[in-house]
Amino acid sequence: MKNNHAEHALAISVWESEGGAPNRSGRLYQYGRRVENDRSYTIYHVFTGEPAKVGSWTMTGLNKKNAARALHTLNRH
């Protein structure tokens, strides 16, 4: 049982570092961040699942730091 609790705590920690749930301010986020099989990050539109685009740049293959910055920027109103 202890192992399950440790696994769940780790999963929640990872989930929160990936963006977690929106805060309770009532603000809806349109973009999320996911880790791909190659350990790169993709910023995606949460309603369509499609990778986000800014101009001609598709937000795939990002490192963790750039993905965090892009996610923050795109979700800022």
MOQUI-V17134 format. One record per run of one state. SS is the DSSP state (H for helix, E for strand, L for the rest). FROM is the first residue (numbers start at 0). TO is the last residue. If there is no record, write none. Layout:
BEGIN
{{SS/FROM/TO} {SS/FROM/TO}}
END
This chain:
BEGIN
{{L/0/0} {H/1/16} {L/17/29} {E/30/34} {L/35/39} {E/40/44} {L/45/49} {E/50/50} {L/51/51} {E/52/53} {L/54/55} {E/56/57} {L/58/60} {E/61/61} {L/62/62} {H/63/74} {L/75/76}}
END
